[in-house]
Amino acid sequence: MSVELPHRPYPLRRVPLGTAGHLRMALDRLGGGHGKVLRHTQSRWASITFEGARHKLAIEFAGDAPVAAGETFIAELPEHEFAIPGQLVAEATVTRAEHVLLPEARLTVECEVLLLKDA
C-alpha cells in the first residue's frame, strides 16, 4: 500500500511531526534549509524481522546557493547519520538528480529513505 503525501511545493520544515515530519526535518537540515518538497510518497515495508516504510521524495533546490546546498545534500545523504525518534535509517539513496541552468539554476533531487521501527 502506497500513500501519496501532499505534492504542492512547500518548505521541508512546514509539516506536522510524526515519522514523515521528522524525516523531512532531518532532510531539511541536511539541505541547509534550501529544499522544497515536490513529492513525498511512503509505502509499508517489512521483512521477517523488521517493519517500517520506504519514503520516496523529490526535493527542489532553486537558485545558486540552494543548488550548491543540494549538491552537498547529494554527496552526504548516503552516509548521513539520522536521528529520527523510534526509527533506524536502513538505507538512504539518491535515485535521480536533474540540473537546469536557465532561466534560473535549479536542482531536483529524487531520493529514497528506508526507515525501520527501532525495537
Secondary structure, 3 states (H helix, E strand, C coil): CEEEECCCCEECCCCCCCHHHHHHHHHHHHCCCCCEEEEEEEEEEECCCCEEEEEEEEEEEECHHHHHHHHHHHHHHHHCCCCCCCEEEEEEEEEEEEEECCCCCEEEEEEEEEEEECC
